[in-house]
Amino acid sequence: FDSGEILLKGKKLKIRSPKDAIREGIGYVSEDRKALGFIPELSVKQNISLSSILNYSKTGFIDEKKEEKASSKIAQQLNIKASGLNQKVMNLSGGNQQKVVIARVLMASPSLIILDEPTRGIDVGAKQEIYSLITDFAERGLAIILISSDMPEVLSMSHRVGVVGGGKMLGILDRNEISQNKIMKMIVEAKGDE
């Protein structure tokens, strides 16, 4: 980062790596799931446990039964459709690949999840499942930062909207202020100031 600070639950964080972020309770779902979200050649189980693998290993060896039990539980909770936990992630549908990535983040027990374009490239049915999961996470008390260029997604899923343009925060709208017109007005005014 160029400037500023990161505060989570009132605590100032110093994050220099993904490992630091995971340790501090921050999970991230990349907008490019195929390049950055999962390892295609690995199984569903291996991808799900990737961020929390230390929880399933002792003296350098993975306790596969413990890993499988935890992965199976979260795969069922997220309704991941696969032939089994050993199926390679590259052979799943886009929506199920995305759910595997979300499962990986959840396995690390985050208190904040950053979802960057979480429904890009998935079908309508899978989108609804992802929206349902996001709503469930929020109801369970997880903080969620949803980054999206999909206006209907922003309007329907947000409690507050921060409008960003040109690398700057253009403004924040509370739930009762959120509308497509107000968001577009902020963007147009910012472009006029350039």
NUSE-287362 format. One record per residue (C-alpha): residue in three letters; x, y, z. Coordinates in steps of 0.2 Angstrom, whole numbers. Example, Ala and Ser with C-alpha at 12.3 -4.5 7.8 and 13.67 -1.06 7.14 Angstrom:
! NUSE-287362
{rec "ALA" {62 -22 39}},
{rec "SER" {68 -5 36}},
This chain:
! NUSE-287362
{rec "PHE" {0 0 0}},
{rec "ASP" {5 18 -3}},
{rec "SER" {-2 26 13}},
{rec "GLY" {-15 23 26}},
{rec "GLU" {-18 10 39}},
{rec "ILE" {-28 -6 41}},
{rec "LEU" {-39 -8 57}},
{rec "LEU" {-49 -23 61}},
{rec "LYS" {-59 -24 77}},
{rec "GLY" {-50 -8 82}},
{rec "LYS" {-33 -17 81}},
{rec "LYS" {-20 -9 69}},
{rec "LEU" {-13 -23 57}},
{rec "LYS" {3 -24 48}},
{rec "ILE" {1 -36 33}},
{rec "ARG" {15 -39 22}},
{rec "SER" {10 -56 15}},
{rec "PRO" {-5 -67 13}},
{rec "LYS" {1 -78 28}},
{rec "ASP" {0 -62 38}},
{rec "ALA" {-18 -58 32}},
{rec "ILE" {-24 -76 36}},
{rec "ARG" {-16 -75 53}},
{rec "GLU" {-25 -59 57}},
{rec "GLY" {-42 -66 51}},
{rec "ILE" {-43 -59 34}},
{rec "GLY" {-49 -70 19}},
{rec "TYR" {-48 -65 1}},
{rec "VAL" {-57 -72 -14}},
{rec "SER" {-49 -66 -30}},
{rec "GLU" {-58 -60 -45}},
{rec "ASP" {-48 -72 -56}},
{rec "ARG" {-52 -89 -48}},
{rec "LYS" {-44 -99 -61}},
{rec "ALA" {-27 -90 -60}},
{rec "LEU" {-27 -85 -42}},
{rec "GLY" {-41 -94 -33}},
{rec "PHE" {-36 -113 -33}},
{rec "ILE" {-23 -125 -40}},
{rec "PRO" {-32 -134 -54}},
{rec "GLU" {-22 -151 -53}},
{rec "LEU" {-26 -153 -34}},
{rec "SER" {-42 -161 -27}},
{rec "VAL" {-57 -152 -20}},
{rec "LYS" {-51 -158 -2}},
{rec "GLN" {-33 -151 -5}},
{rec "ASN" {-39 -135 -12}},
{rec "ILE" {-51 -132 3}},
{rec "SER" {-38 -136 16}},
{rec "LEU" {-24 -126 7}},
{rec "SER" {-25 -110 18}},
{rec "SER" {-27 -120 35}},
{rec "ILE" {-16 -135 31}},
{rec "LEU" {-6 -132 47}},
{rec "ASN" {-21 -136 57}},
{rec "TYR" {-21 -154 50}},
{rec "SER" {-2 -158 51}},
{rec "LYS" {10 -163 64}},
{rec "THR" {28 -164 63}},
{rec "GLY" {27 -161 44}},
{rec "PHE" {14 -174 40}},
{rec "ILE" {-4 -171 36}},
{rec "ASP" {-17 -180 46}},
{rec "GLU" {-27 -185 31}},
{rec "LYS" {-42 -191 41}},
{rec "LYS" {-44 -174 50}},
{rec "GLU" {-41 -165 34}},
{rec "GLU" {-55 -175 25}},
{rec "LYS" {-67 -173 39}},
{rec "ALA" {-66 -154 40}},
{rec "SER" {-66 -153 21}},
{rec "SER" {-81 -164 19}},
{rec "LYS" {-90 -154 32}},
{rec "ILE" {-88 -137 23}},
{rec "ALA" {-91 -145 6}},
{rec "GLN" {-108 -151 12}},
{rec "GLN" {-112 -134 20}},
{rec "LEU" {-108 -125 4}},
{rec "ASN" {-116 -138 -7}},
{rec "ILE" {-101 -141 -18}},
{rec "LYS" {-106 -153 -31}},
{rec "ALA" {-92 -165 -35}},
{rec "SER" {-90 -184 -38}},
{rec "GLY" {-80 -184 -22}},
{rec "LEU" {-67 -174 -12}},
{rec "ASN" {-53 -182 -23}},
{rec "GLN" {-60 -175 -39}},
{rec "LYS" {-49 -162 -47}},
{rec "VAL" {-55 -144 -45}},
{rec "MET" {-52 -141 -64}},
{rec "ASN" {-66 -153 -68}},
{rec "LEU" {-79 -144 -58}},
{rec "SER" {-91 -131 -65}},
{rec "GLY" {-87 -112 -63}},
{rec "GLY" {-99 -110 -48}},
{rec "ASN" {-93 -126 -39}},
{rec "GLN" {-75 -120 -42}},
{rec "GLN" {-80 -103 -34}},
{rec "LYS" {-87 -112 -19}},
{rec "VAL" {-71 -122 -17}},
{rec "VAL" {-62 -105 -16}},
{rec "ILE" {-74 -98 -3}},
{rec "ALA" {-73 -115 7}},
{rec "ARG" {-54 -113 7}},
{rec "VAL" {-56 -95 14}},
{rec "LEU" {-69 -101 27}},
{rec "MET" {-58 -115 33}},
{rec "ALA" {-45 -102 40}},
{rec "SER" {-59 -95 51}},
{rec "PRO" {-59 -77 45}},
{rec "SER" {-67 -62 54}},
{rec "LEU" {-67 -52 37}},
{rec "ILE" {-69 -59 20}},
{rec "ILE" {-65 -49 4}},
{rec "LEU" {-75 -55 -11}},
{rec "ASP" {-68 -48 -27}},
{rec "GLU" {-81 -50 -41}},
{rec "PRO" {-87 -66 -33}},
{rec "THR" {-100 -70 -46}},
{rec "ARG" {-90 -66 -62}},
{rec "GLY" {-91 -80 -75}},
{rec "ILE" {-104 -91 -66}},
{rec "ASP" {-121 -96 -71}},
{rec "VAL" {-137 -88 -64}},
{rec "GLY" {-141 -103 -52}},
{rec "ALA" {-123 -103 -45}},
{rec "LYS" {-125 -84 -43}},
{rec "GLN" {-140 -86 -32}},
{rec "GLU" {-131 -99 -21}},
{rec "ILE" {-116 -87 -19}},
{rec "TYR" {-128 -73 -14}},
{rec "SER" {-136 -84 -1}},
{rec "LEU" {-119 -89 6}},
{rec "ILE" {-114 -71 7}},
{rec "THR" {-130 -67 16}},
{rec "ASP" {-127 -81 28}},
{rec "PHE" {-110 -76 32}},
{rec "ALA" {-116 -58 36}},
{rec "GLU" {-129 -65 47}},
{rec "ARG" {-116 -75 57}},
{rec "GLY" {-107 -59 60}},
{rec "LEU" {-93 -60 47}},
{rec "ALA" {-88 -43 40}},
{rec "ILE" {-88 -44 21}},
{rec "ILE" {-81 -32 8}},
{rec "LEU" {-89 -35 -8}},
{rec "ILE" {-80 -28 -23}},
{rec "SER" {-91 -28 -39}},
{rec "SER" {-94 -20 -55}},
{rec "ASP" {-111 -28 -57}},
{rec "MET" {-123 -14 -52}},
{rec "PRO" {-138 -25 -47}},
{rec "GLU" {-126 -36 -36}},
{rec "VAL" {-120 -20 -27}},
{rec "LEU" {-138 -13 -25}},
{rec "SER" {-145 -30 -18}},
{rec "MET" {-131 -36 -8}},
{rec "SER" {-124 -20 1}},
{rec "HIS" {-127 -12 18}},
{rec "ARG" {-115 2 13}},
{rec "VAL" {-107 6 -3}},
{rec "GLY" {-90 14 -6}},
{rec "VAL" {-88 21 -23}},
{rec "VAL" {-70 21 -29}},
{rec "GLY" {-64 29 -45}},
{rec "GLY" {-46 34 -51}},
{rec "GLY" {-39 25 -35}},
{rec "LYS" {-48 37 -23}},
{rec "MET" {-63 35 -12}},
{rec "LEU" {-77 45 -20}},
{rec "GLY" {-89 43 -6}},
{rec "ILE" {-99 31 5}},
{rec "LEU" {-118 28 4}},
{rec "ASP" {-127 21 19}},
{rec "ARG" {-141 8 16}},
{rec "ASN" {-155 20 15}},
{rec "GLU" {-145 31 2}},
{rec "ILE" {-140 17 -10}},
{rec "SER" {-147 20 -28}},
{rec "GLN" {-140 17 -45}},
{rec "ASN" {-142 36 -48}},
{rec "LYS" {-132 41 -33}},
{rec "ILE" {-118 29 -38}},
{rec "MET" {-118 35 -56}},
{rec "LYS" {-118 53 -51}},
{rec "MET" {-103 51 -40}},
{rec "ILE" {-94 43 -54}},
{rec "VAL" {-98 56 -67}},
{rec "GLU" {-94 70 -55}},
{rec "ALA" {-77 62 -52}},
{rec "LYS" {-74 61 -71}},
{rec "GLY" {-79 79 -73}},
{rec "ASP" {-66 84 -60}},
{rec "GLU" {-51 75 -69}},
